């Protein structure tokens, strides 16, 4: 098998060489090629390596499985090289307990499922990382998947990733997968239940039927609560529990998560509970010794990094005890403290530590007391110290940035620096200054490399006016959004602090006043970008002779990239000002009439056209009135539907109250295709919408050539809410009446009647 591989490579390379060089390479090929024994998809042409693009249909089963997996979710993935792990000498009881559970003899009856639960910040992920590393070194880790809202929150890649990692340990299992996926290349695209059955459960049973002994291996799943789909979280546990009932297959599944209601309910199920071992990692003073060890070691590291002598007088034992008491068993606290102090110059270390100690309440300074009502009180005090140390002239911009991050991008994944800046009008200098002020709680990662345009992209042309061979895709869009780098929070506890007014007090970024400030900035940015576009032949194009870079607060300098960023910023801002966004839904409940009046001046038509051009077909993961839904772009119209599971959160009376508020402010006006607006209002007054049963309404959003028609319809008995926005109401209504219950799933094509 290996000889045939070499022969094929040798022939390809040999023929690519100039004739004079063939003799030179003939004898040395066998020495050279083993160096590339794991390489693929390339040829050597005239001494140069050339990538060969493989057709999906020509790929092996394992190639297809790898493409459907998430390598970055592995325990030793490069992108997770800074993942938290337990400090040496800490958390020994939990680590040893998990390792003993995995490595116990097969003759010893143990539960096949292990669940470590605990609130954010107690160190679950650090324990999972440490145990996984040790088990991998011992050859006992079959697979690991570390969920994260930082781009690894898709449940559909969980079992494909686990299957691929397992295949690297079990050669015969790998052969079974190769055969199955080669016969049905769609296996990796099926439901997670089907993936689990065909890629894990059945192949393992087949190995047993062949009489092959399978060593006991652990499979770690960390951060299940960060999986985007709540339904999938429960389904994953149920699938694994079903597997665990087949006690003859010696796999051990360890799950680490917060005790979210859906997850806790699944583990409490009478069929799953007997198969599971549940361990709670609570906020407890029992972690004080580990926290003290961590603090002492890290303070020494701070001195070493500055080439200062290790001192027994700084910090003092009393200082350490104060910090340990303030941590209240929460590991997130000391890690933030160390990061905060470490950023200051050598001469300010003592002063900075004293500022931290001043935030600690007197009740915790001398002797550890029982936990207060809020175990986060000391952490909150420290977060307040960080925020209050920001210069007052910069603080409003800092709060505006954080308000945008937590109210809009609320799911915790990476934020694009290009999006944030150009939506809020921040320059590169201002943005980097804000990130520096927030260094203890927020990290900014610069773009790692220059953008490679490739052969199909013309850099000087707009993203929307490229050659016919140009094919935009999700990977390209992700690269473009990362052109100026990414931003994220070090820990979810800071997010929780910012959105809870009882914790962050005047620094809370979800108050009505803060939402209004963000709203004002969005309105300003919307008008700024709307003026840069004109409508031509039902398309949105930039003003002639204008460069996109001139309109951006942080441009890249290339029209291809800047045109993409500008359109993205305009679309995002316009969406957030629409009634559909979560922020707008909250704002409409609290905003003043003066604030709402500004909605009437928005250019709804340019926004609608940008949506139609930007997206086609069905769009999952969208918001309708702030609730999870789906949108369909068809025939120049954007249709929307609240998911059936989200309809239970729809409040008809609150929705109708919002309509009256918007109508009073002049932001919307009743519409009838055959009547002027004044008569349309009178016509609608004869049959006002009601909160029960079926209700519908049609309105005009905006004024004149900037307006569109908005139609909505809900039925509390049939449990649905539908809407559409269009510039051709009659045509859109004709399509909607025929297809309104059919268009929300794929495949779908309009019927001839519509």
ZAKOLRO-969992 format. One line per 3 residues: number of its first residue (from 0); their letters; for each residue x, y, z of C-alpha. Coordinates in steps of 0.25 Angstrom, whole numbers, plus 5000, padded with zeros to 4 digits. Layout:
BEGIN
NUM) a) X:Y:Z  ...
This chain:
BEGIN
0) xxx) 5000:5000:5000  5011:5010:5004  5020:5006:4992
3) xxx) 5008:5009:4982  5007:5023:4988  5021:5026:4986
6) xxx) 5021:5020:4972  5009:5029:4968  5016:5042:4975
9) xxx) 5029:5039:4968  5023:5037:4954  5015:5051:4956
12) xxx) 5028:5058:4961  5037:5051:4951  5029:5055:4939
15) xxx) 5028:5070:4944  5043:5072:4944  5052:5076:4933
18) xxx) 5058:5065:4925  5072:5069:4930  5068:5068:4944
21) xxx) 5061:5055:4944  5074:5047:4946  5077:5055:4958
24) xxx) 5064:5053:4965  5063:5038:4961  5072:5033:4972
27) xxx) 5068:5043:4983  5053:5042:4982  5052:5031:4992
30) xxx) 5060:5039:5002  5052:5052:5000  5038:5047:4999
33) xxx) 5037:5041:5013  5038:5055:5018  5024:5058:5012
36) xxx) 5018:5045:5016  5006:5052:5022  5004:5063:5011
39) xxx) 4994:5063:5001  4987:5072:4990  5000:5077:4984
42) xxx) 5010:5074:4972  5024:5079:4970  5025:5086:4957
45) xxx) 5039:5091:4952  5043:5090:4967  5031:5098:4972
48) xxx) 5020:5093:4981  5007:5095:4974  4993:5093:4982
51) xxx) 4984:5084:4975  4969:5086:4978  4961:5073:4980
54) xxx) 4947:5071:4975  4938:5068:4987  4933:5055:4979
57) xxx) 4948:5050:4978  4951:5052:4993  4952:5040:5002
60) xxx) 4943:5037:5013  4952:5042:5024  4955:5055:5016
63) xxx) 4940:5058:5016  4939:5055:5031  4951:5064:5034
66) xxx) 4944:5075:5026  4932:5074:5034  4939:5074:5047
69) xxx) 4945:5085:5056  4959:5083:5058  4960:5096:5067
72) xxx) 4951:5089:5077  4962:5079:5081  4969:5079:5094
75) xxx) 4982:5082:5087  4977:5091:5076  4987:5103:5073
78) xxx) 4975:5113:5074  4973:5108:5089  4988:5109:5093
81) xxx) 4984:5119:5103  4972:5111:5108  4971:5112:5124
84) xxx) 4977:5100:5131  4978:5097:5146  4990:5103:5152
87) xxx) 5000:5092:5157  4996:5087:5171  4982:5092:5170
90) xxx) 4969:5085:5168  4976:5071:5171  4963:5065:5177
93) xxx) 4955:5067:5165  4966:5064:5155  4969:5050:5162
96) xxx) 4954:5047:5163  4952:5048:5148  4965:5041:5144
99) xxx) 4961:5029:5153  4947:5029:5147  4953:5028:5133
102) xxx) 4964:5018:5136  4957:5009:5145  4958:4994:5141
105) xxx) 4947:4990:5132  4943:4979:5142  4940:4991:5152
108) xxx) 4925:4995:5150  4925:5010:5148  4915:5020:5142
111) xxx) 4918:5023:5127  4914:5037:5128  4920:5048:5136
114) xxx) 4914:5062:5138  4922:5073:5145  4913:5085:5147
117) xxx) 4916:5099:5153  4914:5114:5151  4922:5122:5142
120) xxx) 4936:5125:5147  4938:5113:5157  4948:5106:5148
123) xxx) 4941:5095:5140  4948:5097:5127  4961:5098:5134
126) xxx) 4959:5084:5140  4954:5079:5127  4966:5084:5120
129) xxx) 4976:5078:5130  4969:5065:5131  4968:5064:5116
132) xxx) 4983:5067:5114  4987:5056:5124  4978:5046:5119
135) xxx) 4983:5049:5105  4998:5047:5109  4994:5034:5116
138) xxx) 4987:5029:5103  4973:5029:5109  4966:5041:5102
141) xxx) 4958:5037:5091  4953:5051:5087  4950:5064:5093
144) xxx) 4941:5075:5088  4942:5089:5095  4929:5097:5092
147) xxx) 4931:5112:5092  4922:5124:5088  4935:5128:5082
150) xxx) 4932:5121:5068  4930:5107:5073  4916:5107:5077
153) xxx) 4910:5098:5065  4904:5085:5070  4904:5079:5056
156) xxx) 4920:5078:5056  4920:5071:5070  4919:5056:5066
159) xxx) 4927:5058:5053  4939:5064:5061  4938:5053:5071
162) xxx) 4937:5042:5061  4949:5048:5054  4958:5048:5066
165) xxx) 4954:5034:5070  4958:5029:5056  4972:5034:5059
168) xxx) 4973:5024:5071  4965:5012:5065  4970:5008:5051
171) xxx) 4959:4998:5049  4949:5008:5053  4955:5017:5043
174) xxx) 4953:5007:5032  4938:5005:5035  4936:5020:5035
177) xxx) 4944:5021:5022  4935:5011:5015  4922:5017:5021
180) xxx) 4925:5031:5017  4930:5027:5003  4917:5020:5001
183) xxx) 4908:5032:5006  4916:5045:5006  4903:5052:5012
186) xxx) 4905:5045:5025  4913:5057:5031  4901:5066:5027
189) xxx) 4890:5058:5034  4884:5061:5047  4892:5059:5060
192) xxx) 4884:5046:5063  4887:5040:5050  4902:5044:5051
195) xxx) 4903:5038:5064  4897:5025:5060  4905:5024:5047
198) xxx) 4918:5030:5051  4919:5025:5065  4909:5015:5071
201) xxx) 4908:5005:5059  4923:5005:5056  4926:5002:5070
204) xxx) 4916:4991:5071  4922:4986:5058  4936:4985:5064
207) xxx) 4931:4977:5075  4924:4967:5066  4937:4965:5059
210) xxx) 4943:4961:5073  4952:4974:5074  4955:4978:5088
213) xxx) 4953:4993:5090  4961:5000:5101  4954:5009:5110
216) xxx) 4955:5023:5105  4949:5036:5110  4941:5046:5102
219) xxx) 4941:5060:5108  4930:5070:5104  4933:5084:5111
222) xxx) 4924:5096:5111  4911:5089:5106  4903:5101:5111
225) xxx) 4910:5109:5101  4904:5101:5090  4896:5110:5082
228) xxx) 4883:5101:5081  4877:5099:5095  4869:5087:5088
231) xxx) 4882:5081:5083  4888:5082:5097  4877:5072:5103
234) xxx) 4877:5063:5090  4892:5061:5091  4891:5056:5106
237) xxx) 4880:5047:5102  4888:5041:5090  4900:5039:5099
240) xxx) 4891:5033:5110  4886:5023:5100  4900:5019:5096
243) xxx) 4904:5018:5111  4893:5007:5113  4901:4998:5103
246) xxx) 4910:4996:5115  4919:4986:5107  4925:4998:5099
249) xxx) 4936:5004:5108  4935:5018:5105  4933:5028:5116
252) xxx) 4927:5042:5113  4930:5054:5122  4922:5066:5121
255) xxx) 4925:5080:5127  4915:5091:5127  4907:5101:5135
258) xxx) 4894:5095:5141  4885:5101:5131  4870:5097:5133
261) xxx) 4870:5089:5120  4883:5081:5123  4879:5079:5138
264) xxx) 4865:5074:5134  4872:5064:5124  4881:5058:5135
267) xxx) 4870:5057:5145  4862:5048:5135  4859:5035:5142
270) xxx) 4865:5027:5130  4878:5036:5130  4881:5038:5144
273) xxx) 4885:5024:5148  4895:5024:5137  4901:5037:5141
276) xxx) 4911:5042:5152  4908:5056:5156  4919:5065:5162
279) xxx) 4916:5079:5166  4927:5090:5166  4921:5100:5174
282) xxx) 4926:5114:5179  4932:5109:5192  4943:5114:5202
285) xxx) 4949:5100:5200  4956:5105:5188  4963:5116:5197
288) xxx) 4976:5108:5198  4977:5106:5182  4974:5121:5180
291) xxx) 4985:5125:5190  4995:5116:5183  4991:5122:5170
294) xxx) 4993:5136:5175  5006:5134:5181  5012:5128:5169
297) xxx) 5006:5138:5159  5012:5150:5167  5025:5143:5167
300) xxx) 5024:5142:5152  5020:5157:5151  5033:5160:5158
303) xxx) 5041:5151:5149  5036:5156:5136  5041:5170:5141
306) xxx) 5054:5164:5145  5052:5169:5159  5056:5161:5172
309) xxx) 5046:5152:5178  5042:5159:5190  5035:5153:5203
312) xxx) 5030:5167:5206  5022:5169:5194  5011:5165:5194
315) xxx) 5010:5163:5209  5003:5150:5214  4992:5159:5219
318) xxx) 4990:5164:5205  4989:5150:5200  4979:5146:5210
321) xxx) 4970:5158:5207  4970:5154:5192  4967:5140:5195
324) xxx) 4955:5144:5204  4950:5153:5193  4951:5142:5183
327) xxx) 4940:5135:5191  4943:5122:5184  4942:5128:5170
330) xxx) 4955:5126:5161  4951:5137:5152  4954:5147:5162
333) xxx) 4969:5145:5164  4971:5143:5150  4965:5156:5146
336) xxx) 4973:5163:5158  4987:5157:5153  4984:5161:5139
339) xxx) 4980:5175:5144  4993:5177:5152  5002:5171:5142
342) xxx) 4999:5181:5131  5005:5193:5140  5019:5198:5140
345) xxx) 5029:5192:5151  5029:5205:5159  5013:5205:5160
348) xxx) 5012:5190:5165  5010:5193:5180  5001:5205:5177
351) xxx) 4992:5197:5167  4991:5185:5177  4987:5195:5188
354) xxx) 4976:5201:5179  4970:5186:5177  4971:5184:5192
357) xxx) 4963:5196:5195  4951:5191:5187  4950:5179:5197
360) xxx) 4939:5181:5207  4943:5181:5222  4935:5169:5225
363) xxx) 4945:5161:5217  4958:5167:5220  4962:5160:5233
366) xxx) 4954:5147:5234  4947:5139:5223  4932:5141:5226
369) xxx) 4920:5132:5221  4916:5135:5206  4908:5148:5205
372) xxx) 4895:5149:5197  4903:5151:5184  4916:5142:5183
375) xxx) 4920:5152:5172  4921:5165:5181  4936:5165:5182
378) xxx) 4937:5162:5167  4927:5173:5164  4935:5183:5173
381) xxx) 4948:5180:5165  4940:5182:5151  4936:5195:5156
384) xxx) 4950:5199:5160  4954:5195:5146  4943:5204:5140
387) xxx) 4946:5215:5149  4960:5216:5146  4957:5219:5131
390) xxx) 4959:5234:5128  4945:5241:5129  4947:5247:5115
393) xxx) 4948:5233:5109  4938:5226:5118  4926:5230:5109
396) xxx) 4932:5223:5097  4936:5211:5105  4921:5209:5110
399) xxx) 4916:5211:5096  4925:5200:5091  4921:5191:5102
402) xxx) 4907:5194:5100  4908:5190:5085  4915:5177:5089
405) xxx) 4906:5172:5100  4893:5177:5094  4894:5173:5080
408) xxx) 4905:5162:5079  4899:5156:5092  4904:5141:5089
411) xxx) 4918:5143:5093  4925:5139:5081  4937:5148:5075
414) xxx) 4933:5162:5070  4939:5168:5058  4947:5181:5060
417) xxx) 4944:5185:5046  4929:5184:5049  4929:5190:5063
420) xxx) 4937:5203:5059  4930:5206:5046  4916:5204:5052
423) xxx) 4920:5213:5064  4929:5223:5056  4942:5220:5064
426) xxx) 4955:5222:5058  4966:5211:5059  4973:5220:5069
429) xxx) 4961:5222:5078  4958:5207:5077  4972:5203:5081
432) xxx) 4971:5213:5092  4958:5207:5098  4964:5193:5097
435) xxx) 4976:5197:5105  4967:5203:5115  4960:5190:5116
438) xxx) 4972:5181:5116  4968:5173:5129  4955:5169:5124
441) xxx) 4955:5169:5108  4966:5165:5098  4968:5170:5084
444) xxx) 4975:5161:5074  4981:5168:5062  4979:5161:5048
447) xxx) 4989:5151:5047  4993:5152:5033  4991:5160:5020
450) xxx) 4978:5158:5012  4981:5148:5000  4972:5153:4989
453) xxx) 4974:5141:4979  4972:5141:4964  4957:5143:4964
456) xxx) 4957:5156:4972  4959:5170:4966  4964:5178:4978
459) xxx) 4961:5192:4972  4946:5188:4969  4935:5187:4979
462) xxx) 4931:5174:4985  4918:5175:4978  4924:5178:4964
465) xxx) 4934:5166:4962  4936:5157:4951  4926:5146:4948
468) xxx) 4936:5136:4953  4936:5142:4967  4928:5133:4976
471) xxx) 4926:5139:4990  4925:5129:5002  4924:5129:5017
474) xxx) 4939:5127:5019  4942:5139:5010  4932:5148:5018
477) xxx) 4938:5143:5031  4952:5147:5026  4947:5160:5022
480) xxx) 4941:5163:5036  4954:5159:5042  4962:5169:5034
483) xxx) 4965:5178:5046  4965:5167:5056  4955:5162:5066
486) xxx) 4951:5165:5080  4945:5157:5092  4943:5157:5107
489) xxx) 4953:5148:5116  4941:5143:5124  4926:5143:5123
492) xxx) 4925:5148:5137  4929:5162:5132  4917:5161:5122
495) xxx) 4908:5157:5134  4913:5169:5141  4910:5179:5130
498) xxx) 4896:5175:5127  4891:5174:5142  4888:5188:5147
501) xxx) 4888:5182:5162  4903:5179:5160  4909:5189:5151
504) xxx) 4900:5201:5156  4903:5214:5148  4912:5206:5138
507) xxx) 4901:5197:5133  4900:5197:5118  4886:5192:5117
510) xxx) 4878:5203:5124  4868:5211:5116  4877:5223:5116
513) xxx) 4889:5215:5110  4880:5209:5099  4876:5223:5095
516) xxx) 4890:5227:5094  4893:5215:5085  4880:5218:5077
519) xxx) 4885:5232:5075  4898:5227:5069  4892:5217:5060
522) xxx) 4883:5227:5054  4894:5236:5052  4902:5225:5045
525) xxx) 4890:5220:5037  4888:5234:5031  4903:5235:5028
528) xxx) 4904:5222:5020  4890:5224:5014  4895:5237:5007
531) xxx) 4907:5228:5001  4897:5220:4993  4887:5222:4981
534) xxx) 4877:5213:4976  4879:5209:4961  4871:5198:4954
537) xxx) 4866:5192:4967  4880:5191:4972  4888:5199:4983
540) xxx) 4901:5205:4977  4911:5214:4983  4910:5229:4979
543) xxx) 4918:5230:4966  4933:5234:4967  4932:5232:4982
546) xxx) 4942:5223:4989  4937:5214:5001  4949:5216:5009
549) xxx) 4945:5231:5010  4932:5227:5017  4938:5218:5027
552) xxx) 4944:5222:5041  4954:5211:5040  4957:5207:5025
555) xxx) 4966:5196:5020  4969:5204:5007  4965:5194:4997
558) xxx) 4951:5196:4990  4948:5181:4990  4949:5180:5005
561) xxx) 4944:5194:5009  4931:5193:5000  4928:5180:5007
564) xxx) 4930:5186:5021  4922:5198:5018  4910:5190:5013
567) xxx) 4911:5181:5025  4911:5193:5034  4899:5200:5027
570) xxx) 4891:5187:5028  4895:5183:5042  4891:5197:5047
573) xxx) 4878:5198:5039  4874:5184:5045  4877:5189:5059
576) xxx) 4868:5201:5057  4857:5192:5051  4846:5186:5060
579) xxx) 4852:5173:5058  4865:5174:5066  4865:5170:5081
582) xxx) 4871:5184:5084  4860:5191:5077  4849:5183:5083
585) xxx) 4855:5187:5097  4856:5201:5093  4842:5203:5087
588) xxx) 4837:5199:5101  4844:5210:5108  4848:5221:5098
591) xxx) 4842:5235:5098  4833:5240:5087  4844:5249:5083
594) xxx) 4854:5238:5081  4844:5229:5073  4840:5241:5063
597) xxx) 4854:5239:5057  4850:5226:5052  4841:5232:5042
600) xxx) 4853:5239:5035  4861:5226:5032  4863:5221:5018
603) xxx) 4856:5208:5019  4856:5206:5004  4871:5205:5003
606) xxx) 4872:5196:5015  4862:5187:5008  4869:5186:4995
609) xxx) 4882:5184:5002  4876:5172:5009  4871:5166:4996
612) xxx) 4884:5168:4989  4892:5163:5001  4884:5150:5004
615) xxx) 4876:5141:4995  4866:5129:4999  4864:5125:5013
618) xxx) 4872:5131:5025  4872:5123:5038  4876:5129:5052
621) xxx) 4869:5143:5049  4861:5151:5059  4846:5155:5057
624) xxx) 4842:5165:5067  4854:5161:5076  4850:5146:5076
627) xxx) 4857:5135:5068  4851:5133:5054  4854:5131:5040
630) xxx) 4854:5140:5027  4851:5137:5013  4856:5147:5002
633) xxx) 4847:5145:4989  4842:5153:4978  4847:5166:4983
636) xxx) 4841:5164:4997  4847:5160:5011  4837:5151:5018
639) xxx) 4839:5147:5033  4833:5137:5042  4835:5135:5057
642) xxx) 4839:5120:5060  4828:5112:5066  4836:5109:5079
645) xxx) 4838:5125:5080  4824:5128:5078  4821:5125:5093
648) xxx) 4829:5137:5096  4821:5146:5087  4813:5156:5094
651) xxx) 4801:5161:5085  4797:5172:5094  4811:5178:5096
654) xxx) 4812:5177:5081  4800:5185:5079  4804:5195:5089
657) xxx) 4817:5197:5082  4809:5199:5069  4801:5210:5075
660) xxx) 4813:5217:5081  4820:5217:5067  4808:5222:5060
663) xxx) 4807:5233:5070  4821:5237:5068  4819:5237:5053
666) xxx) 4829:5226:5051  4818:5217:5044  4805:5220:5036
669) xxx) 4794:5211:5033  4794:5207:5018  4784:5203:5008
672) xxx) 4788:5201:4993  4775:5208:4988  4774:5219:4999
675) xxx) 4782:5231:5003  4788:5230:5017  4778:5239:5023
678) xxx) 4767:5230:5019  4775:5217:5022  4775:5222:5036
681) xxx) 4760:5223:5037  4758:5210:5029  4767:5203:5039
684) xxx) 4759:5209:5051  4747:5201:5047  4754:5188:5050
687) xxx) 4765:5190:5060  4774:5179:5062  4772:5170:5075
690) xxx) 4781:5162:5084  4773:5149:5082  4770:5141:5070
693) xxx) 4775:5145:5057  4780:5160:5054  4787:5167:5043
696) xxx) 4791:5181:5039  4799:5188:5028  4807:5200:5030
699) xxx) 4816:5210:5023  4830:5210:5029  4837:5224:5026
702) xxx) 4833:5235:5016  4833:5237:5001  4843:5230:4993
705) xxx) 4850:5225:5005  4838:5217:5010  4834:5202:5009
708) xxx) 4821:5195:5012  4821:5186:5025  4810:5175:5026
711) xxx) 4809:5167:5039  4799:5156:5043  4798:5147:5055
714) xxx) 4788:5136:5060  4788:5133:5075  4780:5120:5073
717) xxx) 4789:5115:5061  4801:5120:5068  4809:5128:5057
720) xxx) 4814:5142:5054  4817:5145:5040  4822:5158:5033
723) xxx) 4828:5164:5021  4834:5177:5016  4833:5181:5001
726) xxx) 4832:5192:4991  4821:5184:4983  4810:5181:4992
729) xxx) 4800:5175:4983  4811:5165:4977  4816:5162:4991
732) xxx) 4802:5159:4996  4798:5150:4985  4810:5142:4988
735) xxx) 4808:5142:5003  4794:5138:5002  4797:5125:4994
738) xxx) 4810:5121:5001  4810:5127:5015  4811:5113:5022
741) xxx) 4820:5107:5012  4831:5116:5009  4838:5114:5023
744) xxx) 4846:5102:5019  4855:5097:5008  4853:5092:4997
747) xxx) 4843:5102:4993  4838:5108:4980  4827:5118:4978
750) xxx) 4815:5111:4972  4809:5115:4958  4797:5121:4965
753) x) 4806:5131:4972
